[in-house]
């Protein structure tokens, strides 16, 4: 080791066997590592020259008188601004080497194909279908004149643990429920005449929504709902109650209004099993079971909504929370793309957090249910020329947010004049500038976050997956995005924050 340190970038560094091993361990960071070593060597040599030291870093005098004279001159010279540039170079080079040797090496190791722990892809197609079913079922359940004011917030989950192969039963592919939060008046913050809290029949409500496969009814039971009927049901958390609800002898009274039913969810009514038949899906094979939280939400008058931009710079929103959210968002794009839950050109302001009694749950991001037409209108806002550059809007938006989550600041704060004009109001001009800023930051990400995270961002921005089709409905493209983005971001989180024994 001393020989390597004595001659940075020298003959020992050029040894073929050593160089091959170093290249294998550093992967895509190899060139940056060697360039940084060379920069460190040149800066050190320049430092020696300015301090009038010999090539070995030793003083050029021997007697004590000259040493004292030189020491005084050295003490003075180190305080001069002439050395600030060299000190900055040394600090920057050492910092880069530290990041690349302690983080990038391990991340690149996790990225290799020999990694036996890389999980297969979840059944995103089934998750997406069920998420759409939940949306339409809930949307059809509002049979009240005030339904336009109600908000339905879906909690985003990474669902990386729901691993099933393509031959798995569909009911096994979505094992975790969808967690939904209802809000009576989600326009109250902007409405000129909000409904006074005392007049609201309810304020907030939390439920878990489980999609299940309905069994065929027995011919001898005419009271059983038609085969394949799809509906919304409120049921107890207990497993026995679920089985009873699914059985042919269940006794559920249909309700007419989801709003009115939520207002009755107070103990002991929270344990009552109710059903809401959705006629539009009478031919489907699913049932949607809704389980209210065991206890009513408390202090809901103090609850509020915060979007991602408002929490991004919050000191409590640590990098651990931010990269965990990056994993969730990357997976959620594959789950919810082209659904009413997530527009193709979604933004960071679409990611919401609920603040309960002054505490923001950073681990629980939500999206707000949108009407189908609203998402289509937003998707159509991309200029035709930009469609040639941004080939997948959902992934492009993900790439921008991944940058913001790593650095903990909005992308706009990293804008430089050479990136182009910003904030012009012209969609095309602002997007080109935004993309220039993002591409510049990808190189900084490579040094700071490692190759995995940087490559994931680069692929999102450029839609570079070596696939013919660029839509997430294409299975090959979906798999490429999962391996090239979702799995890479998750590897980064696992390495940085996994529990070590």
C-alpha positions in Angstrom: 0.0 0.0 0.0 2.9 2.4 0.8 4.2 2.0 -2.7 0.9 3.1 -4.2 0.7 6.1 -1.9 4.2 7.1 -2.6 3.7 7.3 -6.3 0.0 8.0 -7.1 -0.8 7.1 -10.7 2.7 5.6 -11.1 4.0 2.2 -12.4 2.3 0.1 -9.6 -1.0 1.7 -10.5 -0.5 0.6 -14.2 0.1 -3.0 -13.3 -2.2 -5.0 -15.5 -3.6 -7.4 -12.9 -4.1 -4.6 -10.4 -5.7 -2.3 -13.0 -8.2 -5.0 -14.0 -9.3 -5.6 -10.5 -9.6 -1.9 -9.8 -11.7 -1.5 -13.0 -13.9 -4.4 -12.0 -14.6 -3.0 -8.5 -15.2 0.6 -9.5 -17.1 -0.2 -12.7 -18.5 3.1 -14.3 -16.6 5.2 -11.7 -13.2 3.9 -12.8 -12.3 6.8 -15.1 -13.5 9.3 -12.5 -11.4 7.6 -9.8 -8.2 7.6 -11.9 -8.8 11.2 -12.9 -9.2 12.2 -9.3 -6.0 10.4 -8.3 -4.2 12.3 -11.0 -5.7 15.6 -9.9 -4.6 14.9 -6.4 -1.1 14.1 -7.5 -0.8 17.3 -9.5 -2.2 19.5 -6.8 0.2 18.0 -4.2 3.2 18.6 -6.5 2.1 22.2 -7.0 1.8 22.6 -3.2 5.4 21.3 -2.8 6.6 23.8 -5.3 4.9 26.8 -3.6 6.3 25.7 -0.3 9.8 25.1 -1.8 9.9 21.5 -0.8 11.8 18.8 -2.7 9.9 16.0 -4.7 9.8 13.9 -1.5 8.1 16.7 0.4 11.2 17.4 2.6 12.8 20.8 3.3 15.8 21.9 1.3 17.9 23.0 4.3 19.7 21.3 7.2 21.0 23.8 9.7 18.8 25.1 12.5 19.0 28.8 11.7 17.7 28.2 8.2 14.9 26.0 9.6 13.7 28.8 12.0 13.8 31.4 9.2 11.9 29.1 6.9 9.4 28.0 9.5 8.4 31.7 10.1 8.0 32.2 6.4 6.0 29.0 6.1 3.7 30.0 8.9 3.0 33.3 7.2 2.6 31.9 3.8 0.0 29.3 4.8 -2.3 32.1 5.9 -2.2 33.7 2.4 -5.0 33.3 -0.1 -2.4 32.0 -2.6 -3.0 28.5 -1.2 -6.8 28.6 -1.0 -7.2 27.2 -4.5 -4.9 24.2 -3.8 -6.6 23.5 -0.5 -10.0 23.5 -2.2 -8.7 21.1 -4.8 -7.3 18.7 -2.2 -10.5 18.8 -0.2 -12.7 18.2 -3.2 -10.4 15.4 -4.5 -10.3 13.6 -1.1 -14.1 13.9 -0.8 -14.7 12.4 -4.2 -12.3 9.5 -3.5 -14.0 8.9 -0.2 -17.4 8.7 -1.8 -16.3 6.5 -4.7 -14.4 4.0 -2.4 -16.9 3.7 0.4 -20.2 3.9 -1.6 -19.9 3.5 -5.3 -17.8 0.3 -5.1 -20.4 -1.5 -3.1 -23.3 -0.2 -5.1 -21.7 -1.3 -8.4 -21.1 -4.8 -6.8 -24.8 -5.0 -6.0 -25.6 -4.0 -9.6 -23.8 -6.9 -11.3 -25.6 -9.8 -12.8 -24.0 -12.2 -10.3 -26.1 -10.6 -7.5 -28.3 -13.5 -6.4 -30.5 -11.3 -4.2 -32.0 -9.2 -7.1 -35.7 -9.9 -6.8 -38.0 -10.7 -9.7 -40.4 -8.0 -10.9 -43.8 -7.8 -9.0 -47.0 -8.2 -11.1 -47.3 -4.5 -11.8 -50.0 -5.2 -14.4 -52.3 -6.8 -11.9 -51.5 -4.0 -9.3 -52.4 -1.4 -11.9 -55.7 -3.1 -12.8 -56.7 -3.4 -9.2 -55.8 0.2 -8.5 -58.0 1.3 -11.4 -60.8 -0.9 -10.1 -60.5 0.8 -6.7 -60.7 4.2 -8.3 -63.8 3.5 -10.3 -65.6 1.7 -7.5 -65.0 4.6 -5.1 -65.9 7.2 -7.7 -69.2 5.4 -8.3 -69.9 5.2 -4.6 -70.4 9.0 -4.2 -74.2 9.3 -4.5 -74.5 12.6 -2.8 -74.8 16.3 -3.9 -71.6 17.2 -2.2 -69.4 14.5 -3.9 -67.4 17.1 -5.9 -65.9 18.4 -2.7 -64.8 15.0 -1.4 -61.1 14.0 -1.7 -59.8 10.4 -2.0 -56.1 10.0 -1.2 -54.3 6.8 -2.1 -51.1 6.0 -0.1 -48.2 5.0 -2.3 -46.5 1.7 -1.5 -43.3 0.3 -3.1 -44.9 -3.2 -3.0 -41.5 -4.7 -3.8 -42.2 -7.6 -1.5 -45.2 -8.7 -3.5 -43.2 -11.0 -5.7 -45.2 -13.5 -7.8 -44.3 -15.1 -11.1 -46.4 -14.6 -14.2 -48.2 -17.9 -13.6 -49.3 -16.9 -10.1 -53.0 -16.6 -9.3 -54.1 -13.0 -9.8 -55.5 -12.9 -6.2 -52.0 -13.7 -4.9 -50.4 -10.8 -6.9 -51.8 -8.0 -4.7 -51.5 -9.3 -1.2 -51.2 -5.9 0.5 -54.3 -3.7 0.7 -54.6 -0.2 -0.7 -54.6 2.4 2.1 -57.0 5.2 1.4 -57.8 8.4 3.2 -61.1 10.1 2.6 -61.4 13.9 3.1 -64.8 15.5 3.3 -63.9 18.9 1.8 -60.5 18.9 0.0 -61.2 22.3 -1.5 -61.6 24.0 1.9 -58.2 25.6 1.8 -59.0 27.5 -1.4 -62.8 27.8 -1.3 -64.2 31.3 -0.7 -67.0 29.8 1.4 -65.8 26.7 3.1 -68.3 24.6 5.0 -67.8 25.3 8.7 -66.2 22.3 10.5 -69.2 22.0 12.8 -71.6 21.4 9.9 -69.6 18.6 8.3 -71.1 15.1 8.8 -67.5 13.8 8.8 -64.0 15.2 8.2 -61.3 12.6 7.6 -61.6 8.8 7.5 -58.9 6.1 6.9 -59.6 2.7 5.4 -57.8 -0.3 3.9 -59.1 -1.5 0.5 -58.5 -5.2 -0.4 -59.2 -6.5 -3.9 -60.2 -10.2 -4.0 -61.3 -12.8 -6.5 -65.0 -13.6 -6.2 -66.0 -17.3 -6.1 -68.8 -18.6 -8.3 -72.1 -18.5 -6.5 -74.0 -21.7 -5.9 -77.1 -22.2 -8.2 -79.2 -22.9 -5.1 -78.6 -19.5 -3.6 -80.6 -16.9 -5.6 -79.9 -14.2 -3.1 -76.2 -14.3 -3.8 -74.9 -11.5 -6.0 -74.4 -12.3 -9.7 -71.2 -14.1 -10.6 -68.4 -11.7 -11.0 -70.1 -8.7 -9.4 -67.7 -6.0 -8.3 -68.6 -3.9 -5.3 -67.5 -1.9 -2.4 -67.9 -3.3 1.1 -67.1 -2.2 4.6 -66.0 -5.1 6.8 -64.3 -6.0 10.1 -60.6 -6.4 10.2 -60.9 -9.9 11.6 -60.1 -12.8 9.2 -63.3 -14.6 10.1 -65.4 -11.6 9.2 -63.7 -11.4 5.9 -64.4 -15.1 5.2 -68.0 -14.6 6.2 -68.3 -11.6 3.9 -67.1 -13.6 1.0 -69.2 -16.6 1.7 -72.5 -17.3 -0.1 -74.5 -16.8 3.1 -73.3 -13.3 3.8 -76.0 -10.8 4.9 -75.0 -7.3 3.7 -77.5 -4.5 3.3 -76.8 -2.4 0.2 -76.2 1.3 0.9 -76.9 4.2 -1.5 -74.2 6.7 -0.6 -70.6 6.3 0.4 -70.6 9.7 2.0 -73.6 8.8 4.2 -72.0 5.5 5.2 -68.7 7.1 6.2 -70.6 9.5 8.5 -71.9 6.4 10.4 -68.5 4.9 11.0 -68.4 5.5 14.8 -68.1 2.8 17.5 -69.7 0.3 17.4 -70.9 0.9 13.9 -67.3 0.6 12.6 -67.5 -3.2 13.1 -70.7 -3.5 10.9 -70.2 -5.0 7.5 -72.0 -3.0 4.7 -72.0 -3.4 1.0 -72.2 -1.0 -1.9 -72.9 -2.6 -5.3 -71.2 -1.0 -8.2 -73.4 -1.7 -11.2 -70.8 -0.7 -13.8 -68.7 -3.7 -12.9 -71.3 -6.3 -12.4 -69.6 -8.5 -15.0 -66.2 -8.3 -13.3 -64.7 -11.1 -11.2 -63.5 -8.9 -8.3 -64.8 -7.8 -5.0 -63.4 -4.8 -3.2 -63.5 -5.0 0.5 -63.0 -1.9 2.7 -61.9 -2.1 6.2 -62.2 1.1 8.3 -59.5 1.7 10.9 -60.4 0.1 14.2 -60.5 3.5 15.9 -61.9 6.8 14.5 -59.2 9.3 13.4 -58.6 11.8 16.2 -58.1 15.6 16.1 -59.0 15.7 12.4 -59.7 19.4 12.6 -56.0 20.0 12.9 -55.1 17.7 9.9 -53.7 19.4 6.8 -52.1 18.5 3.5 -48.5 19.3 2.5 -47.0 18.7 -0.9 -43.5 17.5 -1.7 -42.0 20.9 -2.5 -43.1 22.2 0.9 -41.4 19.4 2.8 -38.3 19.0 0.6 -36.1 21.4 2.5 -37.5 20.5 5.9 -34.6 19.5 8.1 -36.6 16.6 9.5 -37.1 15.2 6.0 -33.7 13.5 6.1 -31.9 11.7 3.3 -33.1 8.4 4.7 -36.7 9.5 4.2 -36.0 11.1 0.8 -34.3 8.0 -0.7 -37.0 5.7 0.8 -39.5 7.9 -1.0 -37.5 7.7 -4.2 -37.9 3.9 -4.1 -41.6 4.2 -3.5 -42.1 6.7 -6.3 -40.1 4.7 -8.8 -42.2 1.6 -8.1 -45.4 3.6 -8.0 -44.9 5.0 -11.5 -44.9 1.4 -12.7 -48.0 0.6 -10.7 -50.1 3.6 -11.4 -49.1 5.0 -14.8 -52.0 6.0 -17.0 -54.5 5.7 -14.2 -56.6 8.4 -12.6 -54.3 8.2 -9.6 -51.2 9.5 -11.5 -51.0 11.6 -14.6 -48.3 11.0 -17.2 -46.8 14.4 -16.6 -47.2 14.3 -12.8 -45.2 16.8 -10.8 -43.6 16.9 -7.4 -46.6 18.9 -6.1 -48.8 15.8 -6.8 -47.0 13.9 -4.0 -48.8 14.7 -0.8 -48.2 14.2 2.9 -50.8 14.4 5.7 -49.8 16.5 8.7 -51.5 15.3 11.8 -51.3 17.6 14.9 -48.2 19.3 13.5 -46.4 16.0 12.7 -45.8 15.1 9.0 -45.7 11.4 8.2 -42.8 11.4 5.8 -43.0 7.7 5.3 -46.6 7.9 4.0 -46.8 9.7 0.6 -50.2 10.0 -1.0 -51.7 11.0 -4.3 -55.1 12.5 -4.8 -57.7 10.8 -7.0 -58.4 12.7 -10.2 -61.1 12.5 -12.8 -60.1 10.6 -15.9 -60.5 13.6 -18.2 -58.3 15.8 -15.9 -55.3 13.5 -16.3 -55.8 13.3 -20.1 -55.9 17.1 -20.3 -52.7 17.4 -18.4 -51.0 14.8 -20.6 -51.9 16.7 -23.7 -50.1 19.9 -22.5 -46.6 18.7 -23.7 -45.5 20.6 -26.9 -45.2 18.4 -30.0 -41.4 19.1 -30.3 -40.8 18.1 -26.7 -42.4 14.7 -27.3 -39.4 13.9 -29.5 -37.0 14.7 -26.6 -39.1 13.6 -23.6 -40.2 10.2 -24.9 -41.9 9.1 -21.7 -43.4 11.8 -19.5 -44.0 9.7 -16.4 -40.3 8.6 -16.3 -39.0 12.1 -17.1 -41.0 13.4 -14.1 -39.5 10.6 -12.0 -36.0 11.5 -13.1 -36.5 15.2 -12.0 -37.9 14.2 -8.7 -35.1 11.7 -8.0 -32.6 14.5 -8.4 -34.5 16.7 -6.0 -34.8 14.0 -3.5 -31.1 13.3 -3.4 -30.0 16.8 -3.1 -32.9 17.9 -0.9 -33.7 21.0 -3.0 -35.9 21.9 -5.9 -34.2 21.6 -9.3 -34.8 25.3 -10.0 -32.3 26.2 -7.3 -29.5 24.5 -9.3 -30.2 26.5 -12.4 -27.2 28.2 -14.0 -27.2 30.8 -16.8 -25.6 28.4 -19.3 -28.6 26.0 -18.8 -30.8 28.5 -20.7 -33.7 30.8 -19.8 -35.9 29.7 -17.0 -39.3 30.8 -15.7 -40.3 32.3 -19.1 -43.8 30.9 -19.0 -43.1 29.2 -22.4 -43.5 25.5 -21.7 -41.0 24.4 -24.4 -38.3 26.8 -23.4 -38.7 26.1 -19.7 -38.6 22.3 -20.3 -35.4 22.5 -22.4 -33.7 24.5 -19.7 -34.9 22.1 -17.0 -33.5 19.2 -18.9 -30.2 21.0 -19.4 -30.0 21.5 -15.6 -30.9 17.9 -14.9 -28.4 16.5 -17.3 -25.6 18.6 -15.8 -26.5 17.4 -12.3 -26.4 13.7 -13.3 -22.6 13.9 -13.4 -22.6 15.3 -9.9 -24.9 12.5 -8.9 -22.4 9.9 -10.1 -19.7 11.2 -7.7 -22.1 11.9 -4.9 -24.8 9.1 -5.0 -23.0 6.5 -7.0 -23.4 4.8 -10.4 -26.6 3.0 -9.6 -28.6 6.1 -8.7 -27.1 8.3 -11.3 -27.7 5.8 -14.1 -31.3 5.4 -12.9 -31.8 9.1 -13.2 -30.1 9.3 -16.6 -32.3 6.5 -18.0 -35.4 8.3 -16.8 -34.5 11.6 -18.4 -33.4 10.1 -21.7 -35.7 7.0 -21.8 -32.6 5.0 -22.7 -33.6 1.3 -22.1 -32.6 -0.2 -25.5 -36.3 -1.1 -26.1 -38.3 -0.7 -29.3 -41.4 0.6 -27.5 -41.3 3.4 -24.9 -44.6 2.7 -23.1 -44.9 1.1 -19.7 -47.7 -1.1 -21.1 -45.1 -3.0 -23.1 -43.8 -5.9 -21.0 -40.2 -5.7 -22.2 -40.0 -2.0 -21.5 -41.6 -2.4 -18.1 -39.1 -5.0 -17.1 -36.2 -2.9 -18.4 -37.4 0.1 -16.3 -37.8 -2.1 -13.3 -34.3 -3.4 -13.5 -32.7 -0.2 -14.7 -34.5 2.2 -12.4 -36.5 0.7 -9.6 -34.0 -2.0 -8.6 -31.1 0.5 -8.9 -32.7 3.0 -6.6 -33.6 0.3 -4.1 -30.0 -1.0 -4.2 -28.9 2.5 -3.3 -31.3 2.7 -0.3 -30.4 -0.8 0.9 -26.7 -0.1 0.8 -27.0 3.2 2.6 -29.5 2.4 5.2 -29.8 -1.4 5.6 -29.4 -2.7 9.1 -26.0 -3.9 9.9 -25.4 -6.5 12.6 
